[in-house]
Amino acid sequence: MYLYRLEAETSAGAFVIVIAAEEEEKAFAAAEGHLQRQVLPAPAVTELSIVEKKRIVPGAGYVVATDSMPR
């Protein structure tokens, strides 16, 4: 199993999505499903790409930058 970090460009803006999946095809499908369920109205996805892929082991993770955090 792998942990994927994907970036999506959509009609509602840009999103970072982190998904656990066994293969890339399943990661893409899960990412699109999460966007459709969690962003309303469901946005049109113009680009979806895998940025990083890590094997799931204890301590595996990602740091995701956001514009809304104070610096």
Secondary structure, DSSP 8 states (H G I E B T S, - for coil): -EEEEEEEEETTEEEEEEEEESSHHHHHHHHHHHHHHHSSS---EEEEEEEEEEE--TT-------TTS--
